[in-house]
């Protein structure tokens, strides 16, 4: 029997404060280099310091999430700066209570409950799904942007737990 496999990469949109800080750093670096060219050697040191700060902020602010569904388990990895990968959460279908479009009726049962919220979306306002997951000690409300291929595979594994407007029931 073949295992179902699907992956999806979601790039997180950068927030306004991060864009503002990066822009200010670029401005300071540019002004420091200009002052260095005009004969002030101390500003070169300032440009190098702010350049290093910009390098680290740029790397940390570039964030992507990889959703991977393999044989009845949905996992999420965080990719930082397109270089560092970190496993965030693994969710076997047995421990997932429900997967439904965010704000839909099947999720009403979980309103008002004290669930730990995790957001693995791009923050672009695209329609997304909410996954209710029973962890070891905590129940999670996880926001994700799942594609129909992953939803269909999850539906085939556990049809009573998956809700989507595009699935034929």
C-alpha positions as a printed Julia matrix, in Angstrom:
169×3 Matrix{Float64}:
   0.0    0.0    0.0
   1.48   3.37  -1.04
   1.92   6.14   1.47
   0.38   9.52   0.79
   2.9   12.34   0.56
   2.5   16.06   0.03
   4.48  19.14   0.94
   3.71  22.83   0.84
   5.97  25.83   1.45
   4.45  29.01   2.94
   6.5   32.23   3.04
   5.66  34.51   5.98
   5.03  38.16   5.09
   7.31  40.55   6.94
   5.63  42.86   9.42
   5.71  46.65   9.06
   8.06  47.21  12.06
  10.62  44.78  10.58
  10.46  46.5    7.18
  10.81  49.9    8.9
  13.86  48.82  10.94
  15.51  47.31   7.86
  14.89  50.51   5.89
  16.33  52.66   8.68
  19.42  50.46   8.88
  19.96  50.73   5.12
  19.65  54.52   5.41
  22.17  54.68   8.27
  24.59  52.41   6.4
  24.3   54.52   3.24
  24.76  57.8    5.11
  27.77  56.39   6.98
  29.45  55.33   3.73
  28.74  58.73   2.21
  30.29  60.48   5.21
  33.28  58.13   4.99
  33.8   59.14   1.37
  33.64  62.8    2.42
  36.59  62.28   4.76
  35.23  61.08   8.12
  36.87  57.68   8.8
  34.95  57.01  12.04
  31.71  56.6   10.11
  33.16  53.56   8.32
  33.21  51.79  11.67
  29.55  52.8   12.21
  28.62  51.5    8.76
  30.3   48.15   9.49
  28.47  47.79  12.84
  25.06  48.63  11.34
  25.83  46.39   8.35
  26.37  43.45  10.72
  23.12  44.26  12.54
  21.3   44.42   9.2
  22.79  41.06   8.15
  21.46  39.31  11.27
  18.04  40.98  11.18
  17.6   40.17   7.5
  18.36  36.5    8.09
  16.05  36.15  11.08
  13.16  38.03   9.45
  13.05  35.77   6.36
  10.73  33.04   7.62
   9.04  30.14   5.81
   6.94  27.21   6.98
   7.01  23.83   5.32
   3.95  21.64   5.78
   4.63  17.97   5.18
   1.96  15.3    5.16
   3.33  11.75   5.06
   1.31   8.63   5.76
  -1.11   9.97   8.34
   1.13  12.59   9.99
   1.17  16.32   9.4
   4.37  18.08  10.4
   5.48  21.71  10.29
   9.08  22.87   9.93
  10.25  26.46  10.27
  12.91  27.62   7.78
  14.82  30.7    8.92
  16.77  32.72   6.39
  16.58  29.87   3.84
  19.43  28.24   5.75
  18.31  26.92   9.11
  15.5   24.37   9.46
  13.76  23.6   12.74
  11.01  21.04  13.32
   8.13  22.83  15.05
   5.37  20.25  15.52
   4.39  16.74  14.38
   0.7   15.88  14.39
  -0.4   12.27  13.88
  -3.98  12.03  12.61
  -4.97  10.08  15.75
  -4.31  13.21  17.86
  -5.99  15.71  15.55
  -9.54  16.45  16.69
 -10.7   18.54  13.74
  -9.47  20.38  10.64
 -11.86  23.02   9.31
 -11.8   26.39   7.56
 -11.1   29.12  10.1
 -14.32  30.61  11.44
 -16.52  27.78  10.18
 -19.33  26.14  12.14
 -17.52  22.89  13.07
 -15.08  24.97  15.15
 -17.83  26.57  17.28
 -17.46  23.76  19.82
 -13.92  24.99  20.59
 -14.76  28.68  21.08
 -14.01  29.96  24.54
 -11.71  27.06  25.39
  -8.23  27.73  26.66
  -6.21  26.47  23.68
  -2.63  27.41  22.91
  -2.65  29.25  19.58
   0.06  28.66  16.98
   0.1   30.58  13.69
   1.89  29.01  10.73
   0.34  31.23   8.04
   1.84  33.73   5.62
  -0.08  36.63   7.22
  -1.32  37.73   3.78
  -5.0   37.29   4.54
  -5.45  34.14   2.46
  -8.16  31.71   3.57
  -6.71  29.26   6.03
  -7.58  26.26   8.13
  -7.68  25.72  11.85
  -6.34  22.45  13.21
  -7.33  21.4   16.73
  -4.52  19.16  17.97
  -4.26  17.28  21.26
  -0.63  17.51  22.38
   0.89  15.66  25.31
  -0.37  18.11  27.93
  -1.87  20.98  25.94
  -4.58  21.28  23.32
  -3.57  23.52  20.39
  -5.45  25.76  17.94
  -3.14  25.85  14.92
  -3.71  28.22  12.0
  -2.41  26.91   8.67
  -2.78  27.52   4.93
  -3.36  23.98   3.74
  -3.87  23.22   0.08
  -6.59  20.91  -1.21
  -4.14  18.09  -1.91
  -3.18  17.86   1.78
  -6.82  18.28   2.87
  -7.87  15.44   0.55
  -5.14  13.13   1.88
  -6.12  13.94   5.45
  -9.77  13.35   4.57
  -8.9    9.93   3.13
  -7.13   9.04   6.4
  -9.81  10.4    8.78
 -13.0   11.57   7.01
 -14.92  12.5   10.18
 -12.25  14.96  11.32
 -11.8   16.95   8.1
 -14.16  19.69   6.91
 -13.76  21.58   3.67
 -16.16  23.17   1.21
 -14.39  21.5   -1.72
 -14.62  17.91  -0.48
 -17.36  15.68  -1.81
 -18.96  13.86   1.12
